[in-house]
Amino acid sequence: MALATIFEKIVGSDANIAFMAYDGSKAGPDGADLAIEVKSPIAVAYLAHAPGELGLARAYISGHLDVHGDMYTLLDRMWNITTNDLSTSEKVAAVRALGVKPLLMRVPPPPQEMRQSALARLGSRHAKQRDAEAIHHHYDVSNRFYEWVLGPSMAYTCACYPAEGSTLEEAQYAKFDLVARKLGLEPGMRLLDVGCGWGGMVMHAAKHYGVKALGVTLSRQQAEWAQKAIVDAGLQDLAEVRFMDYRDVKESGFDAVSSIGLTEHIGKDNVPGYFEFLYGKLKPGGRILNHCITRPTGKEKTFNKGGFINRYVFPDGELESVGWLIRQMEDLGFEIRHEENLREHYAKTLRHWCDNLDANWDDAVQEVGMGTARVWALYMAGCIVGFERNKVQLHQVLGVKLDQNGRSSVPLRPALDWP
């Protein structure tokens, strides 16, 4: 069985994907808009030792497998393909066709992969030093690279599109403003923004609501970029971003807390302590807005140790269901006042990021290298498929810390409707 034919059998002949392999074999329809090229036996070795998404990712990131055509379209067509779709006889025939050599080759993973042994030396999952390294792995790629991908807002979280044709910048502004309105921000209030990224929420709250805002991040590059942006905008009297673990924040008595895209990094076992810590930072009547990616139900695994995302993108990341998260918030004293799913908005956000990466591809490759650029192309296109097909969701949950008499200080109806 020729190598290209093996791949066609795995993917399926009706996927409209062509295949080319280093052994000269070809398969799939002529004139297909998508093609997968297996360039060397190393690609086969990766697949032999890590069947499925991880092996394919290693082969692509290392350059031993190429994709010709649109990455999103390819992943959308292949989203539920696994080697389990081959019968036993087909797998035996595939092994015979490949020969023993690729199966015996031991090739190291691409350097972009976070080694599990390196993480283990830093302690158990979500120990402070290990969390810092996990954040460094993903967020300290290059501020210049992020500027190309994220655009002027430097917001690396789901945007909120007020209209179908809204631009990415309009949608990111709308997201920050939605959070501010849900939190009921007013001049003179104090906001704590945990996992603040490049300071977008901190600066929005200070500039548009007159709020004294403190942001914290475990990424040194983010903190340095944000502090410069704050000074450049003349907001240094109201806004501040610190390079520090949220658990080391000493101040308390905040009127509001925003957590936009941090809960995914906390770890399921630590979530109750996380919300308890933030509860203690709020004054009575204070509000919390938790914005994070979730699983669609409570049945899926929260952590996939061998998955592409864990190895290359968000080491140690864990996703829970929104129902489970809400229960933790309630059990720790928060009263839930509003909840919404922005799943489709994240698919649109990712499309804009993919377009930005494509438009700046040559510069991005020169800045971070081909392997890292490929990690991002693969990860973002795959996430579009995930959000579109309801494999992952994005939820905003608004809670309030009641006073000792059970009062919430939340108006009967918000002054401005929330989308």
ZAVOKOL-604741 format. One record per residue (C-alpha): residue number from 1; residue in one letter; x, y, z. Coordinates in steps of 0.001 Angstrom, whole numbers, always signed. Example, Ala and Ser with C-alpha at 12.3 -4.5 7.8 and 13.67 -1.06 7.14 Angstrom:
NODE,1,A,+12300,-4500,+7800
NODE,2,S,+13670,-1060,+7140
//
This chain:
NODE,1,M,+0,+0,+0
NODE,2,A,+1498,+3348,-1074
NODE,3,L,+2003,+5999,+1587
NODE,4,A,-370,+8507,-8
NODE,5,T,-3056,+5821,-162
NODE,6,I,-2649,+5155,+3567
NODE,7,F,-3323,+8807,+4330
NODE,8,E,-6308,+8845,+2017
NODE,9,K,-7778,+5857,+3836
NODE,10,I,-7334,+7591,+7191
NODE,11,V,-8959,+10820,+6022
NODE,12,G,-11546,+9303,+3736
NODE,13,S,-11953,+9489,+2
NODE,14,D,-14862,+11930,+221
NODE,15,A,-12890,+14682,+1996
NODE,16,N,-11733,+16197,-1320
NODE,17,I,-8095,+16251,-181
NODE,18,A,-5138,+15245,-2344
NODE,19,F,-2082,+13473,-941
NODE,20,M,+1532,+13421,-2052
NODE,21,A,+4372,+11494,-424
NODE,22,Y,+8145,+11277,-607
NODE,23,D,+7855,+7776,-2119
NODE,24,G,+6344,+9346,-5237
NODE,25,S,+2832,+8116,-4524
NODE,26,K,-256,+10243,-4956
NODE,27,A,-3869,+9812,-3953
NODE,28,G,-7057,+11792,-3808
NODE,29,P,-8940,+13711,-6475
NODE,30,D,-7199,+15701,-9174
NODE,31,G,-7737,+19412,-8795
NODE,32,A,-8497,+19240,-5063
NODE,33,D,-8323,+22608,-3305
NODE,34,L,-6373,+21043,-425
NODE,35,A,-3326,+18808,-377
NODE,36,I,-1201,+17160,+2301
NODE,37,E,+2416,+16472,+1384
NODE,38,V,+4375,+13925,+3435
NODE,39,K,+7935,+15072,+2803
NODE,40,S,+10123,+12585,+4669
NODE,41,P,+10169,+9379,+6727
NODE,42,I,+10472,+11564,+9848
NODE,43,A,+6834,+12589,+9391
NODE,44,V,+5871,+8921,+9411
NODE,45,A,+8028,+8328,+12488
NODE,46,Y,+6210,+11090,+14345
NODE,47,L,+2883,+9518,+13432
NODE,48,A,+4047,+6030,+14348
NODE,49,H,+5071,+7062,+17845
NODE,50,A,+2208,+9483,+18499
NODE,51,P,-782,+8470,+16351
NODE,52,G,-3387,+11170,+15944
NODE,53,E,-3252,+14913,+16414
NODE,54,L,+67,+15084,+18298
NODE,55,G,+1988,+13131,+15664
NODE,56,L,+459,+15144,+12835
NODE,57,A,+1245,+18373,+14669
NODE,58,R,+4874,+17375,+15214
NODE,59,A,+5277,+16483,+11549
NODE,60,Y,+3753,+19783,+10402
NODE,61,I,+5554,+22040,+12884
NODE,62,S,+8909,+20449,+12093
NODE,63,G,+8352,+20921,+8338
NODE,64,H,+8290,+17215,+7472
NODE,65,L,+4619,+17503,+6469
NODE,66,D,+3207,+20403,+4485
NODE,67,V,-304,+21675,+3922
NODE,68,H,-1207,+23221,+581
NODE,69,G,-4369,+25289,+871
NODE,70,D,-6366,+26832,+3707
NODE,71,M,-5554,+25358,+7135
NODE,72,Y,-9008,+26015,+8595
NODE,73,T,-10750,+24278,+5691
NODE,74,L,-8436,+21294,+6049
NODE,75,L,-9045,+20923,+9790
NODE,76,D,-12779,+21420,+9351
NODE,77,R,-12899,+18496,+6934
NODE,78,M,-10674,+16332,+9126
NODE,79,W,-12019,+17299,+12552
NODE,80,N,-13256,+13821,+13520
NODE,81,I,-10656,+11694,+11736
NODE,82,T,-8610,+9176,+13720
NODE,83,T,-6447,+6174,+12857
NODE,84,N,-9129,+4046,+14535
NODE,85,D,-11118,+4423,+11332
NODE,86,L,-8736,+1916,+9693
NODE,87,S,-9593,-1757,+9968
NODE,88,T,-7047,-4125,+11509
NODE,89,S,-6152,-5549,+8092
NODE,90,E,-5610,-2018,+6722
NODE,91,K,-3341,-1142,+9646
NODE,92,V,-1281,-4296,+9050
NODE,93,A,-1051,-3462,+5358
NODE,94,A,+18,+80,+6220
NODE,95,V,+2817,-1157,+8481
NODE,96,R,+4068,-3498,+5757
NODE,97,A,+3998,-726,+3180
NODE,98,L,+5877,+1713,+5380
NODE,99,G,+8605,-715,+6282
NODE,100,V,+10313,-1055,+9629
NODE,101,K,+12700,+1913,+9410
NODE,102,P,+10241,+4777,+10040
NODE,103,L,+8697,+2813,+12885
NODE,104,L,+12066,+2347,+14601
NODE,105,M,+13272,+5914,+14123
NODE,106,R,+13562,+7911,+17337
NODE,107,V,+13253,+11586,+16535
NODE,108,P,+12949,+14278,+19198
NODE,109,P,+9850,+16477,+19211
NODE,110,P,+10210,+19933,+17647
NODE,111,P,+11799,+22494,+19992
NODE,112,Q,+8472,+24358,+20264
NODE,113,E,+7026,+21502,+22310
NODE,114,M,+7012,+21986,+26070
NODE,115,R,+8828,+19013,+27547
NODE,116,Q,+6851,+17342,+30297
NODE,117,S,+10068,+16476,+32123
NODE,118,A,+11026,+20163,+32245
NODE,119,L,+7679,+21069,+33763
NODE,120,A,+7878,+18234,+36273
NODE,121,R,+11145,+19616,+37633
NODE,122,L,+9291,+22818,+38561
NODE,123,G,+6834,+21082,+40857
NODE,124,S,+3313,+19743,+40630
NODE,125,R,+790,+21240,+38244
NODE,126,H,-56,+24861,+39103
NODE,127,A,+2747,+25340,+41599
NODE,128,K,+3817,+28992,+41311
NODE,129,Q,+7139,+28379,+39564
NODE,130,R,+5587,+25884,+37156
NODE,131,D,+2696,+28245,+36362
NODE,132,A,+5216,+30997,+35657
NODE,133,E,+7089,+28765,+33190
NODE,134,A,+3852,+27680,+31482
NODE,135,I,+2819,+31322,+31003
NODE,136,H,+6312,+32247,+29815
NODE,137,H,+6180,+29440,+27231
NODE,138,H,+3105,+30849,+25537
NODE,139,Y,+2942,+34555,+26248
NODE,140,D,+6608,+35543,+26052
NODE,141,V,+6933,+34612,+22381
NODE,142,S,+7472,+38171,+21123
NODE,143,N,+5446,+41327,+21702
NODE,144,R,+6089,+42272,+18098
NODE,145,F,+4635,+38949,+16938
NODE,146,Y,+1544,+39493,+19096
NODE,147,E,+1115,+43000,+17670
NODE,148,W,+893,+41489,+14189
NODE,149,V,-1567,+38774,+15211
NODE,150,L,-3776,+40625,+17695
NODE,151,G,-3823,+44057,+16104
NODE,152,P,-3728,+47450,+17878
NODE,153,S,-5923,+46368,+20802
NODE,154,M,-3369,+43738,+21918
NODE,155,A,-6314,+41830,+23357
NODE,156,Y,-5674,+38090,+23415
NODE,157,T,-9161,+37090,+24527
NODE,158,C,-12530,+36604,+22875
NODE,159,A,-13966,+39798,+21402
NODE,160,C,-17668,+40667,+21400
NODE,161,Y,-19034,+41599,+17982
NODE,162,P,-21813,+44213,+18120
NODE,163,A,-22650,+43456,+14480
NODE,164,E,-21773,+40778,+11925
NODE,165,G,-19506,+43153,+10018
NODE,166,S,-17723,+44704,+13002
NODE,167,T,-13955,+44949,+12843
NODE,168,L,-11724,+43171,+15343
NODE,169,E,-10866,+46482,+17036
NODE,170,E,-14539,+47418,+17349
NODE,171,A,-15292,+44010,+18817
NODE,172,Q,-12440,+44136,+21339
NODE,173,Y,-13538,+47591,+22461
NODE,174,A,-17082,+46263,+22815
NODE,175,K,-15799,+43333,+24910
NODE,176,F,-13945,+45551,+27358
NODE,177,D,-16916,+47898,+27558
NODE,178,L,-19308,+44998,+28137
NODE,179,V,-17159,+43842,+31058
NODE,180,A,-17021,+47380,+32453
NODE,181,R,-20813,+47790,+32270
NODE,182,K,-21461,+44410,+33845
NODE,183,L,-19129,+45348,+36674
NODE,184,G,-20946,+48665,+37095
NODE,185,L,-17724,+50659,+36929
NODE,186,E,-17898,+54327,+37918
NODE,187,P,-15303,+57053,+38487
NODE,188,G,-13361,+56594,+41694
NODE,189,M,-13860,+52830,+41914
NODE,190,R,-10963,+50369,+42209
NODE,191,L,-10618,+47443,+39792
NODE,192,L,-8371,+44388,+40049
NODE,193,D,-7769,+42676,+36690
NODE,194,V,-6089,+39283,+37146
NODE,195,G,-4242,+37779,+34196
NODE,196,C,-4390,+41211,+32583
NODE,197,G,-2391,+40444,+29433
NODE,198,W,-1144,+43619,+27766
NODE,199,G,-3373,+45788,+29944
NODE,200,G,-6354,+46295,+27645
NODE,201,M,-9018,+46062,+30364
NODE,202,V,-6960,+48102,+32808
NODE,203,M,-6518,+50951,+30325
NODE,204,H,-10139,+50806,+29150
NODE,205,A,-11439,+51082,+32721
NODE,206,A,-9093,+53962,+33521
NODE,207,K,-9649,+55906,+30294
NODE,208,H,-13390,+55509,+29815
NODE,209,Y,-14656,+55039,+33381
NODE,210,G,-12202,+56953,+35564
NODE,211,V,-11433,+53805,+37541
NODE,212,K,-8176,+53205,+39408
NODE,213,A,-7182,+49855,+37914
NODE,214,L,-4493,+47348,+38861
NODE,215,G,-3582,+44512,+36505
NODE,216,V,-1290,+41571,+37220
NODE,217,T,+317,+39090,+34818
NODE,218,L,+2884,+36293,+35012
NODE,219,S,+4375,+37408,+31682
NODE,220,R,+7240,+39866,+32073
NODE,221,Q,+7007,+40886,+28413
NODE,222,Q,+3303,+41663,+28789
NODE,223,A,+3877,+43747,+31912
NODE,224,E,+6671,+45770,+30323
NODE,225,W,+4633,+46419,+27174
NODE,226,A,+1545,+47372,+29194
NODE,227,Q,+3367,+49777,+31498
NODE,228,K,+4833,+51611,+28505
NODE,229,A,+1401,+51767,+26839
NODE,230,I,-105,+53162,+30048
NODE,231,V,+2503,+55928,+30205
NODE,232,D,+2153,+56675,+26487
NODE,233,A,-1610,+57079,+27001
NODE,234,G,-1109,+59356,+30012
NODE,235,L,-2992,+56958,+32301
NODE,236,Q,-247,+56310,+34863
NODE,237,D,-2181,+58078,+37649
NODE,238,L,-5050,+55577,+37308
NODE,239,A,-3662,+52413,+35701
NODE,240,E,-881,+50036,+36675
NODE,241,V,+240,+46588,+35477
NODE,242,R,+2547,+44466,+37612
NODE,243,F,+4617,+41419,+36743
NODE,244,M,+3432,+39141,+39535
NODE,245,D,+1306,+36144,+40471
NODE,246,Y,-2269,+37112,+41316
NODE,247,R,-1835,+35178,+44570
NODE,248,D,+744,+37761,+45666
NODE,249,V,-1582,+40774,+45430
NODE,250,K,-1679,+42332,+48907
NODE,251,E,-4296,+45039,+48372
NODE,252,S,-7975,+44384,+49065
NODE,253,G,-11250,+46290,+49232
NODE,254,F,-11692,+46415,+45452
NODE,255,D,-15039,+47438,+43988
NODE,256,A,-14680,+45000,+41116
NODE,257,V,-12556,+42115,+39852
NODE,258,S,-12225,+41088,+36217
NODE,259,S,-10746,+37737,+35252
NODE,260,I,-10557,+37593,+31470
NODE,261,G,-8930,+34411,+30208
NODE,262,L,-7128,+33325,+33386
NODE,263,T,-9353,+30597,+34860
NODE,264,E,-8208,+28210,+32111
NODE,265,H,-4710,+28286,+33669
NODE,266,I,-5765,+27795,+37294
NODE,267,G,-6398,+24040,+37344
NODE,268,K,-9556,+22335,+38506
NODE,269,D,-8253,+21507,+41982
NODE,270,N,-7288,+25146,+42528
NODE,271,V,-10468,+26801,+41246
NODE,272,P,-12247,+26883,+44637
NODE,273,G,-9212,+28550,+46217
NODE,274,Y,-9007,+30940,+43267
NODE,275,F,-12548,+32199,+43688
NODE,276,E,-12128,+32293,+47462
NODE,277,F,-9061,+34509,+47050
NODE,278,L,-10882,+36889,+44705
NODE,279,Y,-13925,+36932,+47011
NODE,280,G,-11640,+38146,+49766
NODE,281,K,-10332,+40977,+47575
NODE,282,L,-13789,+42487,+47089
NODE,283,K,-15668,+44833,+49346
NODE,284,P,-19336,+43981,+50107
NODE,285,G,-21405,+44747,+47029
NODE,286,G,-18355,+44248,+44818
NODE,287,R,-18716,+42350,+41559
NODE,288,I,-16621,+39771,+39735
NODE,289,L,-16725,+39062,+36006
NODE,290,N,-15206,+35709,+35065
NODE,291,H,-14622,+35311,+31316
NODE,292,C,-13127,+31974,+30249
NODE,293,I,-13104,+29062,+27830
NODE,294,T,-15107,+26064,+29019
NODE,295,R,-16066,+22546,+28065
NODE,296,P,-19614,+22232,+26667
NODE,297,T,-20602,+19705,+29355
NODE,298,G,-19224,+18186,+32533
NODE,299,K,-18558,+14850,+30803
NODE,300,E,-15313,+15688,+28969
NODE,301,K,-11832,+15440,+30423
NODE,302,T,-10661,+18765,+31822
NODE,303,F,-7002,+18051,+31012
NODE,304,N,-5465,+16309,+27987
NODE,305,K,-1825,+15592,+28850
NODE,306,G,-899,+14272,+25404
NODE,307,G,-2888,+16764,+23356
NODE,308,F,-1426,+19306,+20936
NODE,309,I,-2790,+22267,+22919
NODE,310,N,-1186,+21109,+26166
NODE,311,R,+2173,+20331,+24576
NODE,312,Y,+2501,+23378,+22327
NODE,313,V,+126,+26149,+23363
NODE,314,F,-1178,+26177,+26940
NODE,315,P,+847,+23799,+29125
NODE,316,D,-1163,+22586,+32118
NODE,317,G,-4317,+24328,+30897
NODE,318,E,-7578,+22841,+32162
NODE,319,L,-11118,+23519,+30968
NODE,320,E,-14182,+22906,+33114
NODE,321,S,-17863,+23289,+32307
NODE,322,V,-19577,+26575,+33069
NODE,323,G,-22041,+24802,+35356
NODE,324,W,-19218,+23466,+37497
NODE,325,L,-17555,+26890,+37654
NODE,326,I,-20789,+28572,+38691
NODE,327,R,-21274,+26025,+41450
NODE,328,Q,-17813,+26812,+42836
NODE,329,M,-18576,+30547,+42794
NODE,330,E,-21903,+30027,+44526
NODE,331,D,-20472,+27733,+47181
NODE,332,L,-17866,+30376,+48030
NODE,333,G,-20471,+33074,+48561
NODE,334,F,-20940,+34765,+45205
NODE,335,E,-24469,+35377,+44013
NODE,336,I,-24680,+34830,+40257
NODE,337,R,-26410,+37722,+38500
NODE,338,H,-25769,+37077,+34811
NODE,339,E,-24269,+34478,+32472
NODE,340,E,-23822,+34262,+28715
NODE,341,N,-22057,+32156,+26115
NODE,342,L,-19952,+33984,+23507
NODE,343,R,-18887,+30852,+21624
NODE,344,E,-19599,+32181,+18122
NODE,345,H,-17806,+35423,+18966
NODE,346,Y,-14599,+33527,+19690
NODE,347,A,-14749,+31763,+16334
NODE,348,K,-14977,+35188,+14656
NODE,349,T,-12144,+36559,+16805
NODE,350,L,-9900,+33671,+15821
NODE,351,R,-10698,+34187,+12148
NODE,352,H,-9474,+37759,+12428
NODE,353,W,-6301,+36600,+14186
NODE,354,C,-5686,+33991,+11470
NODE,355,D,-6151,+36650,+8798
NODE,356,N,-3673,+38909,+10616
NODE,357,L,-1114,+36105,+10814
NODE,358,D,-1538,+35330,+7124
NODE,359,A,-1108,+39013,+6218
NODE,360,N,+2103,+39227,+8252
NODE,361,W,+3363,+35688,+7650
NODE,362,D,+6827,+36491,+6301
NODE,363,D,+7537,+39005,+9071
NODE,364,A,+6178,+36609,+11691
NODE,365,V,+8403,+33769,+10482
NODE,366,Q,+11432,+36058,+10539
NODE,367,E,+10556,+37177,+14083
NODE,368,V,+9770,+33847,+15781
NODE,369,G,+10809,+31159,+13304
NODE,370,M,+8841,+28887,+11010
NODE,371,G,+8100,+26288,+13694
NODE,372,T,+6473,+28755,+16097
NODE,373,A,+4537,+30451,+13295
NODE,374,R,+3215,+27035,+12278
NODE,375,V,+2174,+26296,+15868
NODE,376,W,+33,+29411,+15805
NODE,377,A,-1444,+28763,+12369
NODE,378,L,-2425,+25236,+13397
NODE,379,Y,-3687,+26131,+16856
NODE,380,M,-5839,+29100,+15855
NODE,381,A,-7393,+27395,+12836
NODE,382,G,-8152,+24329,+14949
NODE,383,C,-9760,+26487,+17632
NODE,384,I,-12092,+28044,+15065
NODE,385,V,-13345,+24555,+14277
NODE,386,G,-13651,+23775,+17981
NODE,387,F,-15800,+26792,+18759
NODE,388,E,-17917,+26422,+15622
NODE,389,R,-18633,+22748,+16330
NODE,390,N,-19312,+23322,+20052
NODE,391,K,-16281,+21394,+21243
NODE,392,V,-15392,+24383,+23423
NODE,393,Q,-17321,+27423,+24605
NODE,394,L,-16603,+30884,+26020
NODE,395,H,-18643,+32065,+28992
NODE,396,Q,-18920,+35276,+30973
NODE,397,V,-20272,+34853,+34496
NODE,398,L,-21116,+37864,+36670
NODE,399,G,-21175,+37414,+40437
NODE,400,V,-21615,+39753,+43383
NODE,401,K,-20373,+39635,+46967
NODE,402,L,-23451,+40351,+49085
NODE,403,D,-23220,+42509,+52180
NODE,404,Q,-23983,+41098,+55635
NODE,405,N,-27681,+41751,+55127
NODE,406,G,-27833,+39959,+51781
NODE,407,R,-27973,+43145,+49698
NODE,408,S,-26344,+43041,+46267
NODE,409,S,-26397,+46757,+45339
NODE,410,V,-27250,+45625,+41797
NODE,411,P,-30021,+47713,+40138
NODE,412,L,-33289,+46008,+39331
NODE,413,R,-32422,+46304,+35657
NODE,414,P,-29089,+47448,+34162
NODE,415,A,-29088,+50991,+32790
NODE,416,L,-27720,+49624,+29526
NODE,417,D,-28897,+46305,+28164
NODE,418,W,-26269,+43609,+28012
NODE,419,P,-26038,+41746,+24686
//
